[in-house]
Amino acid sequence: MPRFPNTTHEGFNVTLHTTLVVTAKLVLPTPAKPILPVQTGEQAQQEEQSSGMTIFFSLLVLAICIILVHLLIRYRLHFLPESVAVVSLGILMGAVIKIIEFKKLANWKEEEMFRPNMFFLLLLPPIIFESGYSLHKGNFFQNIGSITLFAVFGTAISAFVVGGGIYFLGQADVISKLNMTDSFAFGSLISAVDPVATIAIFNALHVDPVLNMLVFGESILNDAVSIVLTNTAEGLTRKNMSDVSGWQTFLQALGYFLKMFFGSAALGTLTGLISALVLKHIDLRKTPSLEFGMMIIFAYLPYGLAEGISLSGIMAILFSGIVMSHYTHHNLSPVTQILMQQTLRTVAFLCETCVFAFLGLSIFSFPHKFEISFVIWCIVLVLFGRAVNIFPLSYLLNFFRDHKITPKMMFIMWFSGLRGAIPYALSLHLDLEPMEKRQLIGTTTIVIVLFTILLLGGSTMPLIRLVDIEDAKARRRNRKDVNLSKTEKMGNTVESEHLSELTEEEYEAHYIRRQDLKGFLWLDAKYLNPFFTRRLTQEDLHHGRIQMKTLTNKWYEEVRQGPSGSEDDEQELL
């Protein structure tokens, strides 16, 4: 039998080995992302103890702030916005903690440090969702064009004015130099206005309801737009843009922004519509606990999904809240409707209070780099950017609006553009190098936020008196009744407008047969609302009234049978 030479076998082996290696290189998948190590043992126990102390410290701060708000309401200090009071209390608590640490009595540096991830994952979503869910006041969709103009184009104008001003002032050696993307990131984050203080101001002014809706809608959408713009700038910073022209950079930024904005808005809208269909066809009204649980799931669902696919969770949860308020809410039982209102208000209040308190604490807990020229020029640019936003766009809108925005109203809108929690959290979330640049941005943001909240917010009531924006009769009637306490107003009100339900016949009489509906309002009344919401029968209305009456009577009986209840107490209350 012939013997093959060894060279043939060796050549065949080499060829086979090379083929397998090449094939393996072609077939092997991309290496998976490494799994984060799970801490165990003593390290996990230490982290658990640290997290426990952080939770305890946060709850303690919240409890103190709640007592402060209660005192403001009890002693009728309605001229002082709650955000101003809470920030001031946070500054005072920060000073006390600093003295305690200086005396080496305790060390709470880690607990009092504000964590951006906690803000974006736990605190901000309920605030934004509650804002979108409460947009049923007034006709949001009827003014969607004006609101979008202020929120999107106005915020972009402010961001470009502030960012461009900082960049060119740095190139002129007037202030510290920042590159273009960092300047635009700062201009974007500082353009987010605070809706809580803004709405308190306009409620105190008793302005036209349509104007109130314009400002309310702009202030809420503005937060989401500001976050998307900041993320856009951060995305450009992470890429190597040295070989890309300015025009290509602008196109990439515009494409990223459009993807984030419209993709997140579409995702939130789709989630809200799905929730409406689910709760329309799966009738959970006889089990309010399950119905309420389903609403909570759908409320947070778009945020997690959007963040998981690299979209804006804040934009998604905002549009989800708007759609769920418009459609899903009307598929709920009256009990769940009231429960949703009060729960969202309470959670949003706690989250806002926590953020404002930690904002005050940051004066002493944050490592600062203060540059007086940088701070002053940034304040000037912020005020100028807000003016360039409000005045030209308001004059432009007046050509198309029946309710004109007067110059006095424009001035109040400009003055009420206070900064709040979102710029502060975004400044801590920026990944800037070197560390001195990050500290400079963070310190400047804190100063601007405190300047607008304490100085502009504290000057709101004197400005209301000075501008004389109301007519004489309304001014005399409301001189003693101006109230900037959002908590008191929410606690004393169950909004019947959001609880009203119409039968099939009543809905047709109120909306379908109206001749003044145009555009989206006509489309919504004719097709969308009937498709996504459940029209009630007289039997459904009767069952809802019986359910509410039963629960009210049960609660009343439990109160009367309590250990301290008596007929004398009941008569005294009556």
N, C-alpha and C positions, 0 to 999 in steps of 0.2 A: 504494500500500500504506500503510495507516495507521501512523502513528508513535505508539508508546506514550510517554506522558510520562515524564521521568526520575524523577519522584517515585515512580512505581510501581515502577521497577527498584530505586530506593534503598530503598523500604520492603520489597520482597521480599528484598533482600540483608540488610537489618538483621534481618528475621524469621528468615531462614535461619541467619545468624550466631548469633543468640540461641539458636535451637534446637540448633545444633551444640554450643555452649558448654554448655548445660544437659545435653545428652545425654552429652557428654564427662565432665562432672562426675559423672553417674550411673554411667557405665561404667568410668571409670578406677579401677583397683584401688588399695588402700591402698599407699602408698609402702613399698618394701622396706627392711629394715634396712640401714644402710650397711655396706659391707664394710670390715673393719678393714684399714688400710694395711699392706702388707708392707714391712718394712725391707730395704733393699738397700744395697750399697756399703759405705762405711766404717762407717755406723751399724750395719749388720748384723754386720760383723766385730767391732765393739766389744762388741755384745751376746753374740756367740758366745764371745768371750774371757772376758767376765764370767760366763757360764753355765759355762764350763769350769772356772774358778777355784772357783765355788760347788760343782760336783760334786767337784773335787779336795779341797776343804776338808771336805765332808761325808764322803767316803770316808776321809780321814785321821782324822777324829774317830771314825768307826765302827771303824777298825782299832785305835785306842788303847783304845776301850771293850771290844773283843773280847779284847784282851790282859789288861785288868783282870778281866773275867769268868773268863778262864782261870786267872789267879792266885788268884782267890777259890776256884775249884774245886780247884786243885792243893794249896793250903795249907789246905783244908777249913775255910774261913771261912763255914760254912753258916748261922751265926746272922744274917748280914747279907744282907738282901734285895738282889738285883741292881739293882733300880730305885733304891734308896737309894745304892748304890755309884756307879752311873752318873751320877745327878744330882750327887753330890758331886764326881765327876771333872769334870763339865761346869762346875761353879762354879769349880774350880781352874783349868781351861783358860781360862775367861773372864777370870779375874784375870791370868793370864800374858799373854794377848792384850792386855789393857788396858794392862799395863806396857809391852809392846812398842810399842803405838800411842803411848803417852805419850812414850817415848824416840824416837819418829818413825823406828823401824827398819822398820816395815811398816804397812799400813793394810788391815785385813780387816773393816771395818765392814759392808760389803755382804754378804760371804760368811758372816759369823757371824749375820746377821739371819735369824730363822726366818720362812719364807713360808707363810702359811695355805693358799694354793692348792696348794702342794706337799704339804702335809699331807693335805688332803682328796682330792686326786686320786691321789697316789702312795703315801702312807704308811698312811693309815687303812683303805682298802678291804682290803688283805691281812690286817691285824690283825682286822678284824671278820669277814671270811670265814673265817679260820682258827678264830676263836672259835665261830662257828656250825657249822663242819664238825667240830669236836671234841666237839660235844654228844651224840655217841653214848655217851659214858660215863654209865652210869646210864640211867634212863628219863625222858627229858625230857618226852615227851608225856604220861606218867602224872601229872606234876606241873605241867602247863601252867597250870592254874588258879591255883595258889599263886604260880608264877613271874610270871604276868601281873599278879596283884594287887600284888606287890612292885614290879615293873618299871614298870607304868603308873600305878597309883593312888599307890603310894609315892613315885615320882619327882615326880608332880604335887603331892602334899602338900608335899614338901620344897621344890619350886619356889615354891609359893604362900606358904609360911612365910617363906622367905628374902626373896623379892621383896616381899611385903607388909610385912615388918619393915623393910626398907630404905626403902620408900616412906614409911611413917608416921614412922620416925625422922627422915627428911629433912624432913617437914612440921613436925616438932617442933623443927627446927633443932639436933638432936643431932649429925647428920652432914650431909655434902653432899647437897643435894637432887637427886633423880632423879625423872623423871616415871614414871607407872605402867607404861608399856610397857618402858622401859629397866630399871626395877627387876625386872620379871618376866623380862626377857631374861637379866639377870645371875643371878637365882635359878634359872633353868632350866639355864644352862650350868654353874653351880657344883654342880648336883645330880648330875652324872655321876660315878660312882665308878669306881675303877681295878680292872678284873678281874684283872690280873696279880698285884698285891700281895694282893688278897683270896683268890685261890685258893692262893697260896703259904702264907698264914696258915692256911687250913683244912686243907690237906694236912699241915702241920706239927702241927696239933691232932689228926689222925686222927679227925675227927668222923664221925658217921653218914653213909654214902654218900648217902642221900636228902637230908639237910640240905646236904651239899656240893653236890649238884645244884641245890637251891633257890638257894643263894647264887651259884653259878656262872651259872645261867640268868638270875637277876635282875641280876647285874652286867653281863652282856652286853646283854640287852634294855634295860637302863637307859641305856646309852650312846646307843642309837638313839632312845629316847624323849626323852632330854635334847636331842639335836640337833633333833628335830622340834619340841619345845616352844620352843627358841630361835629356830628359823626362823619359828614362828608369831608370836612376839613381834616379830621383825624385820619380818614382813609387815605387822603392824599399825602399826609405826613409819613405814613407807614411805607408808601411806595417810593421807589427811587425815581424822582421826577427831574433829575439833572439833565437828562438827554431829551426832554420833552419841551416843546415850545409853550409859550403862554396861552396861545389859542387852543392847543390840544389839551392843556391842563384845564382850561375853562370848560371845554366840551366834556371831558371826563367827569369833572365835578358836577356839571349839569345832568349828565346821564345818571350818575350815582344818586343824585338828589331825586330825580324823577322816579327812578326805580324804587327808592326807599319810600317816597311819599305816596305814589299811586299804588305800589304793591302792598304797602302796609294798610292803606285806606281800603283797598279792595278786599284784603284778607279780613279786616275787622267788620266790614259791611257784610261779607258773605257769612261770617260766623253769627252775626246778629240775625240775619235772615233765616239761617238754619235753626237758631234757637226759637224763632217765632213759629216756624213750621212744626218743630218738635212739640212745643207746648200747646200748639193749636190742635194737633191730631192725637196727642197723648194727654188726655184730660186728667190732670193731677189736682184739680181744684178741691176735691174732697179730702185730700191729704196735703195740707199746706206745708208741712215739714219737708216732704219730698219735693214739692214744687219750689220751695225756697232753696233747697239744696241744689236743685238743677239750675236755678238762676245763678247761684254763686259759682258753680262750675263753668257755665257759659261766660260769666263775667271775666274770669281770669284766664280762660282757655286761649283767646287770641294773643294774649301777651306772651305766654310760653311758646306758642307755635311760631310767632313772628320772630322772637329772639333766637329760636332754634334754627331758623332758615335764613338768618342774617338780614332780617328786616327790622323795622322800628316797632318794638312792642308797645311803646307809648302811643304812637299814631294808630296802631291797630286797635288797642283797647279803647281809645277815644271814639273812633267811628263805631265800634261795637256797642258802646254805651249809648250813642245817639240813636242807632237803629233799634236797639232793644227797648229804649224808652218810647220810641215811636210805634213799634209794632208788638214786640214780645210782651211788654208791660200790660197791654190790654187783653192778653190771653190768660192773665192771672186772676186768682180769686181776690176779693177785696182784702182779706186778711193778709195774703202775701204781698199785695201792693203796698199796704201800710208798713208791713215788716221790712220790705225792701227800702222804702223811703227812709225810715228811721235808722236802719242798720247802716246804710251807706253814709248817711249824714254823720252818725256817731264815729264810724271808722275813719272817714275823711277828716273829721275834726281832730281825732287823736293823732293821725299821721301828720297833719299840718302843724299841730301844736308841738309835736316831737321835733319836727324839722326846725321850726323857729326857735325852740329852746336850745337846740344844739348849735344853731347859728350864733346865738349869743355866747354860748360856751366856747366857741371856736376862737374868740378873741384871746383867750388864754391857753388854749390847748393846741392851736395850730402853729407850726414853725414859720414865722413870718420873715419876709424881706420887704421892708417898706421903703418906697422911693417917692418922695413928695411930688416931684415933677410928673412922674408917670401917673400917679393917682389923680392929680388935678386935671391933666390933659384928658385922661380917660373919662372923668366926670363931665367935662365940657363936651367931649365927643358923644357921650351917651345922651345927654340932653339935646344936643344938636341933631343927632340921628333920629331921636324920637320926634323932633319938630319936623324934620324933612319927611318923615313917615306920615304924620297925622295931618298937617295943614294942606299939602298939595293933594293928597288922596281924598281928603274931605271935600275940598273945592271941586275936584273931579266928580265925586259921587253926587254932589248937589245938582249937577246937570241932569241926572237920571232919577233923582229921588223926589217923592212928594213931600216927605218930612225932611226939611232942610236942616243941615247941621250948622248952627250959628257960630260966629267967631268965639263967643263966650264958651260954647260947648266944646269947640276945638281946643281952647286953652285948658279947660278942665280935663279933657281927654289926654292932652300932653302932660299936664301936671300929675295925673293919676297913673302914669306909667311906672309904677313902683317895681323894683326888682325884689325877688324873694328867694325861695329855697332852690329852685332849679338852677340858676346861675351858680350858686354856691356849690351844689353837688357836682355839676358839670366841671367846674374848675378843679375839683379834687380828682375827678375821673380822667383828666387829660394826662396823657403819657408824654411829658415833655422832658427833654434833656438839654442842658444839665439841670440838676435839682434846683439851683438858684432861680432859673427861669420859671419853674413850676411854682416855687414859693412866691415869686413876684406876682404871677397871675393870680394865685390863690388869695394873697393878702389884698391885692387891689380889688378883687371881686367882693371880698368881705366888706371892705370899706365902702364900696359903691352900694352894696345891698343895705348896709346899715345907714348910709347917708340918705337913701331914698325912703327907707321904712321909717326911720326916726325923725328926720328933718321934714321931708315932703309929706309923709304920712301923718306926722304930728301937726303939720300946718294945714291939714285939709279943712278942718272946721273953720278956722279963721278965714281961709280963702273962700269958703262957701258964703260966709257973711259978707265978705268984701266984694265978690263978683256980682252978688245980687242977681242970681240967675233965675229965681222964681218970681212969679207975680206977687203983688202986694198981699192979697188975701191968703195965698198959700204960705207966704213967708210968715205972716202973723200967726197962722194956724199951726205951723210946724216949728216955730222957733223953740218951743220947749219939748218937742217930740223927736228931734233928730237923734237917731240911734245907730251907732256903728257896730253894735254887737250882733254878729252873725249867729252866734250860738243861741242867744235869747230868741231871735226871730225864728230860727229853725225849730227850737223846742216848743214854741207856742203855736205851731202851725202844722196841720195835716192838710196838704194841698188837695182840695176837692176837685180841682181842675184835672189832676192826674188820676183821680179815682172815678171820674164820671164814665159811665158805660152807656152805649146806645144800642137799642134793638135794631133789627133789620129795617123796619119802617122808619124809625127815627133817624137812622144814619142816612137813608135815602133822601129824607126830607131836608136834612141839614146840609148835606154835601153834594149828593149826586145831581139834584135839581138846581143847584146854584149856578147862575150864569156868569158870575164874576171870577170863577176859578180859571186860571190860565197856566200853561207850562207844566211844571212838575206837580203843582198842587192839583191840577185837573187829572193828570196821570195817576197820582197817588190816590185821590179820592175815587176815581173810576175803576182802577184795576188793582194797584198794589195793596192798598189797605184791605179791600175785601178778600184778597188772596192770602195775605199773611196774618190776618187777625180773625178772631172768632166773633161773629155777630150774635148777640145774646137774644134769647127768647124771654117772654114775660116770666116763664117758669124759672129760668136762670136768675133773673133779677130778684124774684121772690125768694129763691133759695139763698142767694147772697145776703139779702137783708136779714133773713132768719139766722144765718150763720153769725153775722156780726152782732145781732141782738143777743144771741145765746152766749157768745163769748163775753160781751159786755155785762150781761146779768150775772154770769158765773164769777167774773172778776169782782163785781160789786158785792156779791154775797160773801166771797172770801174776805173782802175787806171788812165787812160788817161783823163777820165771825172771828176776826183776829183777836189776839189777847188784849189789845188796848181799845178795841172797838166797843161802842155802846150807843144806845139811842140818843143819849145826851150829846155825845160827840157829833153824831149825825145832824142833830138839830142845830148845833152850834155852827157846823160848816154851812148848813143851809141858810 
